[in-house]
């Protein structure tokens, strides 16, 4: 294959490149990302039809391979063999940084197991953009898309409500109204930022409070990135963890889940769930 840049070819190593692509505005791609894609032997695309718009704009003519969540397991042997031959392979998603709520982790693990070099490139990410403009705590937890099963959804949001940090979610516009009741139940005292059409001409950022988010009118269009703020109201508790409680937790941590310990200690000692949960996490990290 003829490379587009001899100088860049000398710098490029053989292996898998994780290349971020624009999340809306096609001018947001980096020079290095363009060079990498132009000089790749193969580019793994989530949807080749979407990617071709970008490739046509930047004269990227590398060979494309469709690689999405429905075929990535089937592709794994083929892609691993291609990489073992010493090829330069780039992985992209439809928008943003690959593997973040997108396919790719299976291939990365296979590369690790086969000692194939992996090179991540910096670039566009709706997660970092949303956090940067939120004004909320810089400590954040990225959750991704909401699960379809309500039982998992209820349990996950209940656990997330114990975290005193910003939380980032992805959601499609047609599911937003269904999720609102769950958000109001678990994050009633927090603020929310809704990011719509980020980096595009009609981009919009809606700031409000979770308990009144259903009363705010905006156009449900395009994939949404939402950020829930950290706890804004510190709930006062009648007690703190005693030494006896801490000793009990130390014994229980070996046999029970953090969720089970949190519920039991809270019920018996009236210490806040947040304090118990954070102490359990501290013990887990120390061990």
SVG drawing of the C-alpha trace seen along z (x, -y; Angstrom):
<svg xmlns="http://www.w3.org/2000/svg" viewBox="-44 -27 55 44">
<polyline fill="none" stroke="black" stroke-width="0.4" points="0.0,0.0 1.3,-3.5 1.5,-5.8 0.4,-9.4 3.3,-10.7 6.8,-9.2 7.8,-11.1 4.8,-10.0 5.3,-6.4 8.7,-6.3 7.1,-7.4 4.2,-5.0 4.6,-1.6 2.7,1.5 -0.3,2.3 -3.8,1.1 -4.6,-2.6 -7.6,-4.0 -8.6,-7.0 -11.2,-9.5 -13.5,-11.1 -15.7,-14.2 -18.9,-14.0 -20.6,-16.5 -18.4,-19.1 -16.1,-17.4 -13.5,-20.2 -12.8,-18.9 -10.6,-16.0 -6.9,-16.3 -4.1,-16.4 -2.6,-13.3 -5.9,-11.4 -6.1,-12.3 -2.5,-11.2 -3.1,-7.9 -6.2,-7.1 -4.6,-7.9 -1.6,-5.7 -3.5,-2.7 -3.7,0.5 -7.2,1.1 -9.8,-1.0 -12.4,0.7 -15.7,-1.2 -18.8,-0.9 -20.9,-2.0 -18.9,-2.4 -21.7,-4.6 -21.3,-7.2 -17.5,-7.0 -17.3,-7.6 -18.5,-11.1 -15.5,-11.9 -13.1,-9.9 -14.3,-11.7 -13.7,-15.1 -10.1,-14.3 -9.1,-12.0 -8.8,-8.9 -8.7,-5.8 -7.6,-3.0 -9.4,0.3 -12.5,0.4 -13.7,3.3 -17.2,3.2 -16.8,3.8 -19.8,3.3 -21.4,4.9 -23.2,7.5 -20.1,8.9 -17.1,8.0 -16.9,11.4 -17.1,13.1 -14.4,10.8 -11.9,11.2 -9.9,14.1 -9.6,12.4 -8.6,9.0 -6.0,10.6 -4.4,12.4 -4.3,9.2 -2.5,7.4 -0.1,10.3 1.1,9.8 2.4,6.4 -0.4,4.3 -1.3,0.8 -5.0,1.0 -7.1,-1.9 -10.3,-1.5 -12.9,-4.2 -16.5,-4.6 -19.3,-6.6 -18.4,-9.6 -16.0,-10.3 -13.4,-8.1 -13.6,-4.4 -14.6,-1.8 -16.4,-4.3 -20.0,-2.8 -18.9,-1.5 -17.3,1.7 -13.6,2.4 -12.9,3.8 -12.9,7.4 -10.3,6.6 -8.2,4.7 -8.1,7.6 -7.2,9.9 -4.3,7.6 -3.1,7.6 -3.2,11.4 -1.2,11.6 1.4,8.8 0.1,6.6 0.9,2.9 -2.1,0.5 -1.8,-3.2 -4.6,-5.5 -4.9,-9.0 -6.3,-12.0 -9.4,-13.6 -13.1,-14.4 -15.2,-12.9 -18.7,-13.9 -17.9,-12.8 -15.1,-15.2 -16.9,-18.0 -20.0,-17.6 -18.0,-17.5 -16.0,-20.6 -19.0,-22.7 -21.1,-21.4 -19.6,-23.4 -20.1,-20.4 -17.5,-18.5 -14.5,-17.5 -14.7,-14.1 -17.1,-12.1 -18.4,-8.7 -19.2,-7.7 -22.1,-5.3 -22.9,-5.3 -26.3,-4.1 -29.1,-3.1 -29.9,0.6 -33.1,1.9 -34.0,4.1 -35.8,2.1 -34.5,4.2 -30.9,3.5 -31.7,-0.1 -33.3,-0.5 -30.4,1.2 -27.7,-0.8 -29.3,-4.2 -29.8,-3.4 -26.1,-2.6 -25.1,-5.6 -27.1,-7.9 -24.6,-7.1 -21.8,-8.6 -20.9,-12.2 -19.6,-13.0 -20.9,-14.1 -22.4,-11.3 -22.4,-11.1 -25.1,-9.2 -25.8,-8.7 -29.4,-8.4 -31.4,-8.4 -34.1,-11.1 -37.0,-8.6 -36.1,-7.1 -35.5,-10.3 -39.1,-10.8 -39.1,-7.2 -35.9,-7.7 -37.0,-11.0 -39.0,-9.4 -36.0,-7.2 -33.7,-10.3 -36.2,-12.3 -36.4,-9.4 -32.7,-8.8 -31.2,-12.3 -33.9,-14.7 -31.6,-17.3 -29.1,-17.5 -28.7,-19.7 -28.7,-18.3 -27.1,-19.4 -28.6,-18.1 -26.3,-18.4 -27.9,-18.2 -26.3,-18.2 -22.8,-19.0 -20.4,-20.8 -23.2,-21.1 -24.9,-24.2 -28.0,-23.7 -26.1,-22.6 -27.9,-23.3 -27.2,-23.0 -30.1,-22.9 -29.4,-23.5 -32.0,-22.8 -32.7,-20.8 -33.5,-17.1 -36.8,-17.5 -38.2,-19.8 -36.5,-18.5 -39.8,-17.2 -41.2,-20.7 -38.4,-22.1 -39.3,-22.2 -36.6,-21.5 -36.4,-19.6 -35.7,-15.9 -33.5,-15.4 -30.1,-13.7 -28.3,-11.6 -28.2,-13.3 -25.4,-13.4 -26.6,-14.3 -24.6,-15.1 -26.0,-14.8 -24.2,-17.0 -22.6,-16.0 -24.7,-16.1 -25.6,-19.7 -27.3,-19.1 -25.4,-17.3 -27.9,-15.3 -27.4,-15.4 -27.2,-12.2 -27.7,-11.5 -24.6,-9.3 -21.2,-8.6 -19.6,-5.2 -18.4,-3.9 -15.3,-1.8 -17.7,1.1 -19.3,0.4 -16.0,0.3 -14.9,3.6 -18.1,5.2 -17.7,3.9 -14.1,5.2 -15.4,8.7 -18.3,8.4 -16.3,7.1 -14.9,10.5 -18.2,12.3 -20.8,9.7 -21.3,7.2 -20.9,3.5 -24.6,3.0 -25.6,5.7 -23.2,4.2 -24.5,0.6 -28.1,1.6 -27.5,3.6 -25.3,1.1 -27.6,-1.8 -30.6,0.1 -29.0,1.0 -27.0,-2.1 -28.8,-4.9 -25.5,-6.0 -26.0,-7.4 -25.7,-5.0 -23.3,-7.3 -20.9,-7.2 -21.1,-3.4 -20.7,-2.9 -17.6,-5.2 -16.0,-3.4 -16.6,-0.1 -15.0,-1.4 -12.0,-2.6 -11.5,0.9 -11.8,2.5 -9.2,0.3 -6.8,0.8 -7.1,4.6"/>
</svg>
